[in-house]
Amino acid sequence: MIPEGIKVIGFEAEEKFIKLISAYGVEDDIAGTLFKTEIANLDLYGYGIKAFMLSLVECSINITGGTVRSDTIREIIGIGKGMLQRPIELLDDVKLVLERLAPHYRLIVATKGDLLDQEGKMRRSSISSFFHHIEVMSDKKEQHYIQLLHHLDIESREFLMIGNSIKSDIIPPLNLGAYAIHVPYHTIWAHEEVDEDPDSKQFIRVERLHEVLDLIRIPGINH
């Protein structure tokens, strides 16, 4: 089981970046150009805040025709450092769910991104003690889940994934025969969007994280 419990802050950083670059009189779609830059860099940089920072700098140079000033670059780097140092805010019900499930199940965090950044997030979140294992993956495709299950000696039919991305958290485990619960979040990166829900009896959507407690058997509480 992998709860995705930390708020996404990249959208706020993107808004700050757009405001900075708009001051240069840029007529192009800044958000769209940034997204294309991020996607083009995924194979080289992977996921995470440091990769995002590099894409911000590259985008600022390209979209301004190389006229972006050094003080703006410094502010862009500051945006990234602020993201790396920002206190972690847990989503509603995360600690409640972990406290209820940890005594009865082997809980795992599976996340993608920069190893140092993700380790820091878990350390600052104060919830790492609930987890049996924390896995930082280069991506969340089927082969990465296969490696995780093999490493932990877990059969796919024994594995339940809880996450907010249909593309990364839900579809790959379902394709392997695992179970998946989708907990929507009000914002999601365009790269993670999919057109339709999975057609699987092993897929469930809940609106609030605490609803998973009604779906997962907890000895002595529900049957």
DRENMIMAR-883628 format. One record per atom (N, C-alpha, C): residue in three letters; residue number from 1; x, y, z. Coordinates in steps of 0.02 Angstrom, whole numbers, plus 50000, padded with zeros to 5 digits. Layout:
ATOM  res    n     c1     c2     c3
ATOM  ala  NUM      X      Y      Z
...
***
This chain:
ATOM  res    n     c1     c2     c3
ATOM  met    1  50042  49941  50000
ATOM  met    1  50000  50000  50000
ATOM  met    1  50044  50062  50000
ATOM  ile    2  50029  50110  49957
ATOM  ile    2  50070  50170  49952
ATOM  ile    2  50027  50232  49954
ATOM  pro    3  50020  50266  50010
ATOM  pro    3  49981  50327  50011
ATOM  pro    3  50022  50386  49987
ATOM  glu    4  49995  50426  49941
ATOM  glu    4  50028  50486  49918
ATOM  glu    4  50001  50543  49961
ATOM  gly    5  50038  50563  50013
ATOM  gly    5  50009  50608  50062
ATOM  gly    5  50040  50677  50068
ATOM  ile    6  50081  50698  50020
ATOM  ile    6  50115  50761  50026
ATOM  ile    6  50092  50809  49972
ATOM  lys    7  50073  50869  49990
ATOM  lys    7  50044  50916  49942
ATOM  lys    7  50093  50934  49886
ATOM  val    8  50067  50939  49826
ATOM  val    8  50107  50959  49769
ATOM  val    8  50115  51035  49769
ATOM  ile    9  50178  51060  49765
ATOM  ile    9  50190  51132  49768
ATOM  ile    9  50217  51160  49703
ATOM  gly   10  50224  51117  49652
ATOM  gly   10  50251  51139  49589
ATOM  gly   10  50208  51191  49553
ATOM  phe   11  50142  51188  49563
ATOM  phe   11  50098  51235  49528
ATOM  phe   11  50108  51306  49552
ATOM  glu   12  50119  51313  49617
ATOM  glu   12  50132  51379  49645
ATOM  glu   12  50198  51406  49618
ATOM  ala   13  50249  51363  49613
ATOM  ala   13  50313  51383  49586
ATOM  ala   13  50307  51403  49513
ATOM  glu   14  50266  51367  49476
ATOM  glu   14  50256  51383  49405
ATOM  glu   14  50224  51452  49397
ATOM  glu   15  50178  51469  49441
ATOM  glu   15  50146  51535  49438
ATOM  glu   15  50197  51590  49450
ATOM  lys   16  50243  51579  49498
ATOM  lys   16  50296  51628  49511
ATOM  lys   16  50341  51636  49450
ATOM  phe   17  50357  51580  49418
ATOM  phe   17  50400  51582  49358
ATOM  phe   17  50366  51620  49302
ATOM  ile   18  50303  51606  49291
ATOM  ile   18  50266  51641  49237
ATOM  ile   18  50265  51716  49249
ATOM  lys   19  50256  51736  49312
ATOM  lys   19  50256  51807  49328
ATOM  lys   19  50324  51839  49313
ATOM  leu   20  50378  51803  49330
ATOM  leu   20  50445  51829  49316
ATOM  leu   20  50457  51838  49242
ATOM  ile   21  50439  51788  49202
ATOM  ile   21  50454  51789  49130
ATOM  ile   21  50406  51836  49093
ATOM  ser   22  50346  51844  49119
ATOM  ser   22  50298  51890  49087
ATOM  ser   22  50325  51961  49086
ATOM  ala   23  50367  51978  49134
ATOM  ala   23  50396  52045  49138
ATOM  ala   23  50441  52061  49078
ATOM  tyr   24  50460  52010  49041
ATOM  tyr   24  50502  52020  48982
ATOM  tyr   24  50460  52032  48919
ATOM  gly   25  50395  52038  48927
ATOM  gly   25  50351  52051  48870
ATOM  gly   25  50344  51990  48824
ATOM  val   26  50352  51930  48852
ATOM  val   26  50347  51869  48812
ATOM  val   26  50275  51858  48790
ATOM  glu   27  50266  51846  48726
ATOM  glu   27  50198  51835  48700
ATOM  glu   27  50181  51761  48694
ATOM  asp   28  50231  51719  48697
ATOM  asp   28  50219  51646  48691
ATOM  asp   28  50183  51620  48754
ATOM  asp   29  50156  51561  48747
ATOM  asp   29  50123  51526  48803
ATOM  asp   29  50179  51501  48850
ATOM  ile   30  50190  51536  48904
ATOM  ile   30  50246  51518  48949
ATOM  ile   30  50235  51450  48981
ATOM  ala   31  50175  51439  49006
ATOM  ala   31  50159  51375  49039
ATOM  ala   31  50167  51317  48989
ATOM  gly   32  50141  51327  48928
ATOM  gly   32  50146  51274  48877
ATOM  gly   32  50218  51260  48857
ATOM  thr   33  50258  51313  48851
ATOM  thr   33  50328  51304  48833
ATOM  thr   33  50366  51270  48889
ATOM  leu   34  50351  51287  48951
ATOM  leu   34  50383  51254  49008
ATOM  leu   34  50366  51180  49009
ATOM  phe   35  50303  51164  48997
ATOM  phe   35  50282  51094  48997
ATOM  phe   35  50320  51054  48943
ATOM  lys   36  50326  51083  48884
ATOM  lys   36  50363  51049  48830
ATOM  lys   36  50436  51040  48848
ATOM  thr   37  50464  51089  48882
ATOM  thr   37  50534  51084  48904
ATOM  thr   37  50542  51028  48954
ATOM  glu   38  50497  51024  49002
ATOM  glu   38  50499  50971  49053
ATOM  glu   38  50495  50902  49021
ATOM  ile   39  50448  50894  48975
ATOM  ile   39  50439  50829  48943
ATOM  ile   39  50500  50810  48903
ATOM  ala   40  50529  50858  48867
ATOM  ala   40  50589  50845  48827
ATOM  ala   40  50648  50825  48871
ATOM  asn   41  50648  50848  48934
ATOM  asn   41  50704  50834  48978
ATOM  asn   41  50695  50773  49022
ATOM  leu   42  50636  50742  49020
ATOM  leu   42  50622  50686  49066
ATOM  leu   42  50673  50630  49061
ATOM  asp   43  50689  50610  49000
ATOM  asp   43  50736  50554  48992
ATOM  asp   43  50806  50570  49017
ATOM  leu   44  50823  50635  49017
ATOM  leu   44  50889  50656  49038
ATOM  leu   44  50893  50671  49112
ATOM  tyr   45  50843  50707  49138
ATOM  tyr   45  50844  50729  49208
ATOM  tyr   45  50800  50687  49254
ATOM  gly   46  50750  50653  49227
ATOM  gly   46  50703  50617  49269
ATOM  gly   46  50654  50666  49302
ATOM  tyr   47  50626  50644  49359
ATOM  tyr   47  50576  50683  49395
ATOM  tyr   47  50607  50716  49457
ATOM  gly   48  50573  50765  49484
ATOM  gly   48  50597  50796  49546
ATOM  gly   48  50607  50871  49539
ATOM  ile   49  50619  50903  49596
ATOM  ile   49  50624  50976  49598
ATOM  ile   49  50687  51000  49563
ATOM  lys   50  50743  50965  49570
ATOM  lys   50  50804  50987  49537
ATOM  lys   50  50797  50984  49461
ATOM  ala   51  50763  50932  49436
ATOM  ala   51  50750  50928  49365
ATOM  ala   51  50704  50985  49342
ATOM  phe   52  50655  51000  49384
ATOM  phe   52  50610  51056  49370
ATOM  phe   52  50648  51122  49367
ATOM  met   53  50695  51133  49413
ATOM  met   53  50735  51194  49414
ATOM  met   53  50774  51202  49349
ATOM  leu   54  50805  51149  49326
ATOM  leu   54  50844  51151  49264
ATOM  leu   54  50800  51168  49204
ATOM  ser   55  50739  51140  49204
ATOM  ser   55  50692  51155  49150
ATOM  ser   55  50669  51227  49153
ATOM  leu   56  50660  51255  49213
ATOM  leu   56  50642  51325  49220
ATOM  leu   56  50695  51370  49190
ATOM  val   57  50758  51355  49207
ATOM  val   57  50813  51396  49182
ATOM  val   57  50817  51391  49105
ATOM  glu   58  50814  51330  49079
ATOM  glu   58  50818  51320  49006
ATOM  glu   58  50760  51356  48971
ATOM  cys   59  50700  51349  48999
ATOM  cys   59  50642  51381  48969
ATOM  cys   59  50649  51457  48969
ATOM  ser   60  50675  51484  49024
ATOM  ser   60  50682  51557  49029
ATOM  ser   60  50731  51583  48976
ATOM  ile   61  50783  51546  48963
ATOM  ile   61  50832  51566  48912
ATOM  ile   61  50801  51563  48842
ATOM  asn   62  50768  51508  48828
ATOM  asn   62  50740  51497  48761
ATOM  asn   62  50683  51545  48746
ATOM  ile   63  50638  51554  48794
ATOM  ile   63  50577  51592  48779
ATOM  ile   63  50591  51667  48776
ATOM  thr   64  50646  51689  48807
ATOM  thr   64  50664  51760  48804
ATOM  thr   64  50716  51774  48751
ATOM  gly   65  50733  51723  48712
ATOM  gly   65  50783  51732  48661
ATOM  gly   65  50852  51747  48689
ATOM  gly   66  50865  51722  48749
ATOM  gly   66  50930  51732  48780
ATOM  gly   66  50939  51798  48816
ATOM  thr   67  50885  51836  48823
ATOM  thr   67  50891  51902  48855
ATOM  thr   67  50876  51900  48930
ATOM  val   68  50860  51843  48956
ATOM  val   68  50845  51838  49027
ATOM  val   68  50906  51859  49068
ATOM  arg   69  50896  51899  49119
ATOM  arg   69  50951  51927  49157
ATOM  arg   69  50974  51879  49212
ATOM  ser   70  51034  51890  49236
ATOM  ser   70  51062  51847  49288
ATOM  ser   70  51022  51852  49353
ATOM  asp   71  50995  51912  49367
ATOM  asp   71  50956  51918  49429
ATOM  asp   71  50891  51878  49425
ATOM  thr   72  50863  51871  49364
ATOM  thr   72  50803  51829  49355
ATOM  thr   72  50821  51755  49364
ATOM  ile   73  50878  51735  49336
ATOM  ile   73  50901  51666  49345
ATOM  ile   73  50910  51651  49420
ATOM  arg   74  50937  51701  49455
ATOM  arg   74  50947  51692  49528
ATOM  arg   74  50879  51683  49563
ATOM  glu   75  50829  51720  49541
ATOM  glu   75  50762  51713  49571
ATOM  glu   75  50732  51645  49555
ATOM  ile   76  50744  51621  49494
ATOM  ile   76  50719  51555  49474
ATOM  ile   76  50751  51501  49517
ATOM  ile   77  50816  51506  49528
ATOM  ile   77  50850  51458  49572
ATOM  ile   77  50822  51462  49642
ATOM  gly   78  50805  51523  49664
ATOM  gly   78  50775  51533  49729
ATOM  gly   78  50707  51499  49735
ATOM  ile   79  50670  51500  49680
ATOM  ile   79  50605  51464  49680
ATOM  ile   79  50616  51390  49694
ATOM  gly   80  50665  51361  49660
ATOM  gly   80  50680  51290  49670
ATOM  gly   80  50704  51275  49740
ATOM  lys   81  50749  51317  49767
ATOM  lys   81  50774  51306  49834
ATOM  lys   81  50717  51312  49885
ATOM  gly   82  50671  51358  49872
ATOM  gly   82  50614  51365  49917
ATOM  gly   82  50571  51302  49917
ATOM  met   83  50563  51271  49859
ATOM  met   83  50526  51209  49855
ATOM  met   83  50561  51153  49895
ATOM  leu   84  50627  51151  49890
ATOM  leu   84  50665  51099  49924
ATOM  leu   84  50664  51106  50000
ATOM  gln   85  50657  51168  50023
ATOM  gln   85  50661  51182  50095
ATOM  gln   85  50593  51191  50128
ATOM  arg   86  50540  51191  50088
ATOM  arg   86  50474  51206  50114
ATOM  arg   86  50450  51153  50164
ATOM  pro   87  50420  51174  50219
ATOM  pro   87  50392  51125  50266
ATOM  pro   87  50339  51082  50232
ATOM  ile   88  50335  51020  50253
ATOM  ile   88  50288  50973  50223
ATOM  ile   88  50220  50980  50256
ATOM  glu   89  50168  50986  50215
ATOM  glu   89  50099  50987  50239
ATOM  glu   89  50064  50924  50217
ATOM  leu   90  50045  50882  50265
ATOM  leu   90  50011  50820  50248
ATOM  leu   90  49939  50833  50227
ATOM  leu   91  49916  50795  50180
ATOM  leu   91  49846  50799  50161
ATOM  leu   91  49802  50774  50218
ATOM  asp   92  49739  50794  50215
ATOM  asp   92  49692  50773  50267
ATOM  asp   92  49689  50697  50274
ATOM  asp   93  49688  50673  50335
ATOM  asp   93  49676  50602  50351
ATOM  asp   93  49737  50557  50342
ATOM  val   94  49793  50584  50318
ATOM  val   94  49851  50540  50306
ATOM  val   94  49873  50506  50370
ATOM  lys   95  49883  50546  50423
ATOM  lys   95  49909  50516  50485
ATOM  lys   95  49858  50468  50515
ATOM  leu   96  49794  50485  50512
ATOM  leu   96  49742  50441  50537
ATOM  leu   96  49744  50373  50503
ATOM  val   97  49748  50374  50437
ATOM  val   97  49748  50312  50399
ATOM  val   97  49811  50271  50415
ATOM  leu   98  49868  50304  50418
ATOM  leu   98  49930  50268  50433
ATOM  leu   98  49928  50237  50503
ATOM  glu   99  49903  50274  50551
ATOM  glu   99  49899  50248  50619
ATOM  glu   99  49854  50186  50624
ATOM  arg  100  49800  50186  50585
ATOM  arg  100  49753  50129  50587
ATOM  arg  100  49782  50068  50551
ATOM  leu  101  49818  50079  50497
ATOM  leu  101  49840  50023  50455
ATOM  leu  101  49908  49995  50474
ATOM  ala  102  49953  50037  50499
ATOM  ala  102  50022  50016  50511
ATOM  ala  102  50029  49955  50556
ATOM  pro  103  49987  49948  50608
ATOM  pro  103  49995  49888  50651
ATOM  pro  103  49975  49823  50617
ATOM  his  104  49940  49826  50561
ATOM  his  104  49912  49766  50531
ATOM  his  104  49939  49751  50460
ATOM  tyr  105  49970  49800  50428
ATOM  tyr  105  49993  49791  50360
ATOM  tyr  105  50064  49817  50351
ATOM  arg  106  50098  49790  50302
ATOM  arg  106  50164  49814  50284
ATOM  arg  106  50155  49873  50236
ATOM  leu  107  50167  49933  50259
ATOM  leu  107  50156  49993  50220
ATOM  leu  107  50220  50014  50184
ATOM  ile  108  50211  50037  50123
ATOM  ile  108  50268  50055  50080
ATOM  ile  108  50254  50123  50049
ATOM  val  109  50306  50163  50043
ATOM  val  109  50302  50224  50003
ATOM  val  109  50338  50210  49937
ATOM  ala  110  50305  50222  49882
ATOM  ala  110  50338  50218  49816
ATOM  ala  110  50328  50285  49782
ATOM  thr  111  50382  50320  49770
ATOM  thr  111  50379  50386  49741
ATOM  thr  111  50433  50394  49688
ATOM  lys  112  50423  50439  49642
ATOM  lys  112  50475  50451  49592
ATOM  lys  112  50504  50520  49601
ATOM  gly  113  50566  50529  49582
ATOM  gly  113  50598  50593  49590
ATOM  gly  113  50670  50585  49612
ATOM  asp  114  50698  50640  49637
ATOM  asp  114  50767  50642  49660
ATOM  asp  114  50774  50609  49728
ATOM  leu  115  50822  50564  49736
ATOM  leu  115  50829  50526  49798
ATOM  leu  115  50839  50571  49859
ATOM  leu  116  50885  50619  49855
ATOM  leu  116  50899  50663  49912
ATOM  leu  116  50838  50704  49930
ATOM  asp  117  50803  50730  49880
ATOM  asp  117  50743  50771  49892
ATOM  asp  117  50688  50729  49925
ATOM  gln  118  50675  50670  49898
ATOM  gln  118  50621  50629  49925
ATOM  gln  118  50637  50603  49995
ATOM  glu  119  50700  50587  50008
ATOM  glu  119  50719  50567  50076
ATOM  glu  119  50709  50625  50125
ATOM  gly  120  50725  50686  50102
ATOM  gly  120  50715  50744  50145
ATOM  gly  120  50642  50756  50159
ATOM  lys  121  50599  50747  50109
ATOM  lys  121  50527  50756  50119
ATOM  lys  121  50501  50707  50171
ATOM  met  122  50521  50644  50165
ATOM  met  122  50497  50595  50212
ATOM  met  122  50522  50610  50283
ATOM  arg  123  50583  50633  50287
ATOM  arg  123  50611  50649  50354
ATOM  arg  123  50573  50707  50385
ATOM  arg  124  50556  50758  50345
ATOM  arg  124  50522  50817  50372
ATOM  arg  124  50448  50805  50382
ATOM  ser  125  50421  50752  50353
ATOM  ser  125  50349  50740  50357
ATOM  ser  125  50327  50709  50423
ATOM  ser  126  50373  50680  50460
ATOM  ser  126  50360  50648  50525
ATOM  ser  126  50317  50585  50520
ATOM  ile  127  50314  50555  50461
ATOM  ile  127  50273  50494  50454
ATOM  ile  127  50315  50434  50431
ATOM  ser  128  50381  50442  50424
ATOM  ser  128  50422  50388  50397
ATOM  ser  128  50420  50326  50442
ATOM  ser  129  50408  50335  50507
ATOM  ser  129  50409  50277  50553
ATOM  ser  129  50351  50229  50540
ATOM  phe  130  50300  50250  50503
ATOM  phe  130  50244  50206  50489
ATOM  phe  130  50260  50155  50433
ATOM  phe  131  50315  50166  50397
ATOM  phe  131  50326  50127  50336
ATOM  phe  131  50380  50074  50345
ATOM  his  132  50365  50017  50316
ATOM  his  132  50412  49961  50314
ATOM  his  132  50469  49976  50265
ATOM  his  133  50452  50011  50211
ATOM  his  133  50502  50022  50158
ATOM  his  133  50484  50086  50120
ATOM  ile  134  50535  50124  50099
ATOM  ile  134  50526  50183  50058
ATOM  ile  134  50566  50173  49994
ATOM  glu  135  50531  50175  49938
ATOM  glu  135  50562  50163  49872
ATOM  glu  135  50558  50226  49830
ATOM  val  136  50616  50253  49810
ATOM  val  136  50618  50309  49763
ATOM  val  136  50634  50281  49695
ATOM  met  137  50585  50287  49649
ATOM  met  137  50590  50256  49583
ATOM  met  137  50607  50308  49530
ATOM  ser  138  50643  50288  49479
ATOM  ser  138  50658  50334  49424
ATOM  ser  138  50595  50350  49385
ATOM  asp  139  50547  50304  49385
ATOM  asp  139  50482  50314  49353
ATOM  asp  139  50434  50263  49384
ATOM  lys  140  50370  50269  49366
ATOM  lys  140  50320  50223  49393
ATOM  lys  140  50286  50187  49335
ATOM  lys  141  50324  50147  49300
ATOM  lys  141  50297  50105  49247
ATOM  lys  141  50296  50033  49271
ATOM  glu  142  50265  49990  49231
ATOM  glu  142  50256  49921  49253
ATOM  glu  142  50321  49888  49275
ATOM  gln  143  50375  49899  49237
ATOM  gln  143  50438  49865  49254
ATOM  gln  143  50465  49889  49321
ATOM  his  144  50449  49951  49340
ATOM  his  144  50473  49977  49404
ATOM  his  144  50434  49945  49462
ATOM  tyr  145  50370  49934  49451
ATOM  tyr  145  50330  49899  49502
ATOM  tyr  145  50350  49825  49507
ATOM  ile  146  50366  49795  49451
ATOM  ile  146  50389  49726  49452
ATOM  ile  146  50453  49720  49494
ATOM  gln  147  50499  49766  49485
ATOM  gln  147  50561  49766  49523
ATOM  gln  147  50547  49776  49598
ATOM  leu  148  50500  49821  49613
ATOM  leu  148  50483  49833  49684
ATOM  leu  148  50453  49771  49716
ATOM  leu  149  50405  49740  49682
ATOM  leu  149  50372  49681  49710
ATOM  leu  149  50422  49624  49718
ATOM  his  150  50466  49616  49670
ATOM  his  150  50516  49563  49674
ATOM  his  150  50564  49577  49732
ATOM  his  151  50584  49639  49739
ATOM  his  151  50631  49657  49793
ATOM  his  151  50601  49643  49862
ATOM  leu  152  50537  49656  49869
ATOM  leu  152  50503  49647  49934
ATOM  leu  152  50469  49579  49941
ATOM  asp  153  50476  49538  49890
ATOM  asp  153  50447  49471  49890
ATOM  asp  153  50371  49474  49902
ATOM  ile  154  50338  49514  49862
ATOM  ile  154  50265  49523  49867
ATOM  ile  154  50233  49499  49802
ATOM  glu  155  50181  49458  49806
ATOM  glu  155  50143  49439  49747
ATOM  glu  155  50098  49497  49727
ATOM  ser  156  50086  49505  49663
ATOM  ser  156  50045  49562  49640
ATOM  ser  156  49975  49559  49670
ATOM  arg  157  49947  49499  49680
ATOM  arg  157  49879  49493  49708
ATOM  arg  157  49877  49513  49781
ATOM  glu  158  49936  49520  49813
ATOM  glu  158  49939  49541  49884
ATOM  glu  158  49952  49616  49891
ATOM  phe  159  49957  49651  49835
ATOM  phe  159  49979  49720  49834
ATOM  phe  159  49921  49768  49819
ATOM  leu  160  49913  49818  49862
ATOM  leu  160  49863  49870  49852
ATOM  leu  160  49899  49937  49847
ATOM  met  161  49886  49973  49793
ATOM  met  161  49915  50039  49782
ATOM  met  161  49863  50093  49793
ATOM  ile  162  49880  50144  49833
ATOM  ile  162  49837  50201  49843
ATOM  ile  162  49874  50263  49818
ATOM  gly  163  49843  50300  49772
ATOM  gly  163  49878  50358  49745
ATOM  gly  163  49831  50406  49710
ATOM  asn  164  49859  50463  49689
ATOM  asn  164  49818  50515  49657
ATOM  asn  164  49828  50521  49582
ATOM  ser  165  49873  50481  49554
ATOM  ser  165  49885  50483  49482
ATOM  ser  165  49861  50417  49450
ATOM  ile  166  49810  50422  49407
ATOM  ile  166  49787  50363  49372
ATOM  ile  166  49843  50333  49329
ATOM  lys  167  49881  50376  49296
ATOM  lys  167  49933  50353  49250
ATOM  lys  167  49990  50318  49285
ATOM  ser  168  50013  50346  49341
ATOM  ser  168  50073  50319  49374
ATOM  ser  168  50059  50273  49432
ATOM  asp  169  50005  50288  49469
ATOM  asp  169  49991  50250  49530
ATOM  asp  169  49941  50193  49521
ATOM  ile  170  49899  50199  49472
ATOM  ile  170  49842  50153  49467
ATOM  ile  170  49849  50103  49409
ATOM  ile  171  49859  50127  49349
ATOM  ile  171  49859  50082  49291
ATOM  ile  171  49915  50030  49293
ATOM  pro  172  49978  50049  49307
ATOM  pro  172  50031  49997  49307
ATOM  pro  172  50019  49940  49356
ATOM  pro  173  50001  49954  49420
ATOM  pro  173  49987  49898  49466
ATOM  pro  173  49928  49855  49443
ATOM  leu  174  49875  49887  49417
ATOM  leu  174  49818  49848  49393
ATOM  leu  174  49839  49801  49336
ATOM  asn  175  49882  49825  49292
ATOM  asn  175  49905  49784  49237
ATOM  asn  175  49945  49723  49260
ATOM  leu  176  49971  49728  49321
ATOM  leu  176  50009  49672  49349
ATOM  leu  176  49966  49625  49391
ATOM  gly  177  49900  49642  49397
ATOM  gly  177  49856  49600  49437
ATOM  gly  177  49848  49622  49509
ATOM  ala  178  49873  49681  49525
ATOM  ala  178  49867  49708  49593
ATOM  ala  178  49801  49745  49600
ATOM  tyr  179  49789  49773  49659
ATOM  tyr  179  49730  49813  49673
ATOM  tyr  179  49750  49886  49677
ATOM  ala  180  49703  49932  49665
ATOM  ala  180  49720  50003  49666
ATOM  ala  180  49660  50045  49687
ATOM  ile  181  49674  50095  49729
ATOM  ile  181  49624  50143  49751
ATOM  ile  181  49647  50212  49731
ATOM  his  182  49604  50248  49694
ATOM  his  182  49621  50315  49672
ATOM  his  182  49590  50366  49719
ATOM  val  183  49632  50411  49745
ATOM  val  183  49609  50467  49787
ATOM  val  183  49625  50531  49748
ATOM  pro  184  49576  50561  49714
ATOM  pro  184  49590  50619  49671
ATOM  pro  184  49617  50678  49711
ATOM  tyr  185  49661  50716  49678
ATOM  tyr  185  49685  50779  49706
ATOM  tyr  185  49664  50834  49657
ATOM  his  186  49650  50894  49684
ATOM  his  186  49618  50946  49642
ATOM  his  186  49663  50973  49587
ATOM  thr  187  49729  50963  49593
ATOM  thr  187  49774  50982  49538
ATOM  thr  187  49819  50923  49523
ATOM  ile  188  49834  50914  49459
ATOM  ile  188  49879  50860  49438
ATOM  ile  188  49918  50883  49377
ATOM  trp  189  49980  50865  49373
ATOM  trp  189  50023  50883  49317
ATOM  trp  189  49994  50856  49253
ATOM  ala  190  49995  50896  49199
ATOM  ala  190  49965  50876  49136
ATOM  ala  190  49994  50810  49110
ATOM  his  191  50057  50797  49125
ATOM  his  191  50089  50735  49102
ATOM  his  191  50058  50673  49133
ATOM  glu  192  50023  50681  49190
ATOM  glu  192  49993  50625  49226
ATOM  glu  192  49920  50614  49208
ATOM  glu  193  49892  50657  49165
ATOM  glu  193  49821  50652  49149
ATOM  glu  193  49808  50594  49100
ATOM  val  194  49750  50562  49109
ATOM  val  194  49728  50509  49063
ATOM  val  194  49656  50523  49044
ATOM  asp  195  49635  50494  48988
ATOM  asp  195  49568  50509  48961
ATOM  asp  195  49512  50473  48997
ATOM  glu  196  49524  50411  49019
ATOM  glu  196  49470  50374  49051
ATOM  glu  196  49496  50330  49108
ATOM  asp  197  49449  50310  49151
ATOM  asp  197  49467  50268  49207
ATOM  asp  197  49482  50197  49184
ATOM  pro  198  49522  50160  49222
ATOM  pro  198  49535  50090  49207
ATOM  pro  198  49471  50048  49212
ATOM  asp  199  49464  50000  49168
ATOM  asp  199  49408  49954  49170
ATOM  asp  199  49430  49891  49207
ATOM  ser  200  49425  49892  49273
ATOM  ser  200  49448  49836  49313
ATOM  ser  200  49407  49830  49376
ATOM  lys  201  49391  49767  49394
ATOM  lys  201  49354  49755  49456
ATOM  lys  201  49399  49766  49518
ATOM  gln  202  49464  49773  49506
ATOM  gln  202  49512  49782  49561
ATOM  gln  202  49529  49856  49570
ATOM  phe  203  49489  49900  49539
ATOM  phe  203  49499  49972  49543
ATOM  phe  203  49441  50005  49579
ATOM  ile  204  49457  50049  49627
ATOM  ile  204  49406  50086  49665
ATOM  ile  204  49428  50159  49670
ATOM  arg  205  49379  50204  49668
ATOM  arg  205  49394  50274  49680
ATOM  arg  205  49357  50296  49743
ATOM  val  206  49392  50334  49785
ATOM  val  206  49360  50365  49843
ATOM  val  206  49372  50440  49838
ATOM  glu  207  49331  50479  49871
ATOM  glu  207  49339  50552  49868
ATOM  glu  207  49385  50578  49923
ATOM  arg  208  49385  50544  49980
ATOM  arg  208  49428  50564  50036
ATOM  arg  208  49469  50505  50059
ATOM  leu  209  49530  50518  50080
ATOM  leu  209  49575  50463  50098
ATOM  leu  209  49548  50420  50153
ATOM  his  210  49514  50449  50203
ATOM  his  210  49491  50409  50260
ATOM  his  210  49441  50355  50239
ATOM  glu  211  49412  50361  50179
ATOM  glu  211  49364  50311  50155
ATOM  glu  211  49397  50244  50142
ATOM  val  212  49463  50242  50134
ATOM  val  212  49496  50178  50122
ATOM  val  212  49491  50133  50184
ATOM  leu  213  49480  50163  50242
ATOM  leu  213  49475  50123  50303
ATOM  leu  213  49412  50081  50303
ATOM  asp  214  49362  50100  50264
ATOM  asp  214  49301  50060  50259
ATOM  asp  214  49309  50004  50208
ATOM  leu  215  49362  50007  50168
ATOM  leu  215  49373  49958  50115
ATOM  leu  215  49425  49906  50133
ATOM  ile  216  49469  49924  50178
ATOM  ile  216  49524  49879  50197
ATOM  ile  216  49508  49847  50264
ATOM  arg  217  49513  49782  50267
ATOM  arg  217  49498  49747  50329
ATOM  arg  217  49549  49762  50382
ATOM  ile  218  49525  49785  50441
ATOM  ile  218  49568  49798  50499
ATOM  ile  218  49545  49751  50554
ATOM  pro  219  49585  49704  50575
ATOM  pro  219  49565  49656  50627
ATOM  pro  219  49537  49690  50688
ATOM  gly  220  49478  49667  50709
ATOM  gly  220  49448  49693  50770
ATOM  gly  220  49406  49755  50759
ATOM  ile  221  49408  49782  50697
ATOM  ile  221  49369  49843  50684
ATOM  ile  221  49316  49831  50630
ATOM  asn  222  49337  49810  50571
ATOM  asn  222  49288  49793  50519
ATOM  asn  222  49301  49722  50494
ATOM  his  223  49251  49692  50464
ATOM  his  223  49256  49622  50443
ATOM  his  223  49232  49614  50372
***
